[in-house]
């Protein structure tokens, strides 16, 4: 459940920071890979 929350937070992250966007995207992918069942 915690992983799903993190994914939601990353998805809700604003796209105002182009430098921060890829970082969040990478983290989301990593979390998704760790907890595939949540997705």
N, C-alpha and C positions, 0 to 999 in steps of 0.2 A: 504493500500500500504506500509506503514511504516513497518508493521509486516513482509511482504514478504521480504523487504530489509534486516531486521534483520536475518531472516531465511537464506537468501543467504549468509550473512556475516558469520554466524555460520558454515554453510556447507563448506564455503571456508577456514575456519580456518585450519591452518596446524596441522597435527597429530604429530608434533615433540614433543609436550608437553603432555605426557600421563596423567599428573595430571590436565591439563587444558581441555583435550578432554571431559571427562565426564561432566564437568561443562557446556561446550558449548552445549553438547548434551541435557542436562536437560533443559537448557534455550530454545533450539529450540523446544523441546516437549511442553513446557509451551506456547510458542508463537503460535505454531500450534493449540493448544487447544483453545487459546483465539480467534484466527482468523481462523476458519476452512474453511471459504469461500475462503480465499486466496489460500489454498492448493488445 
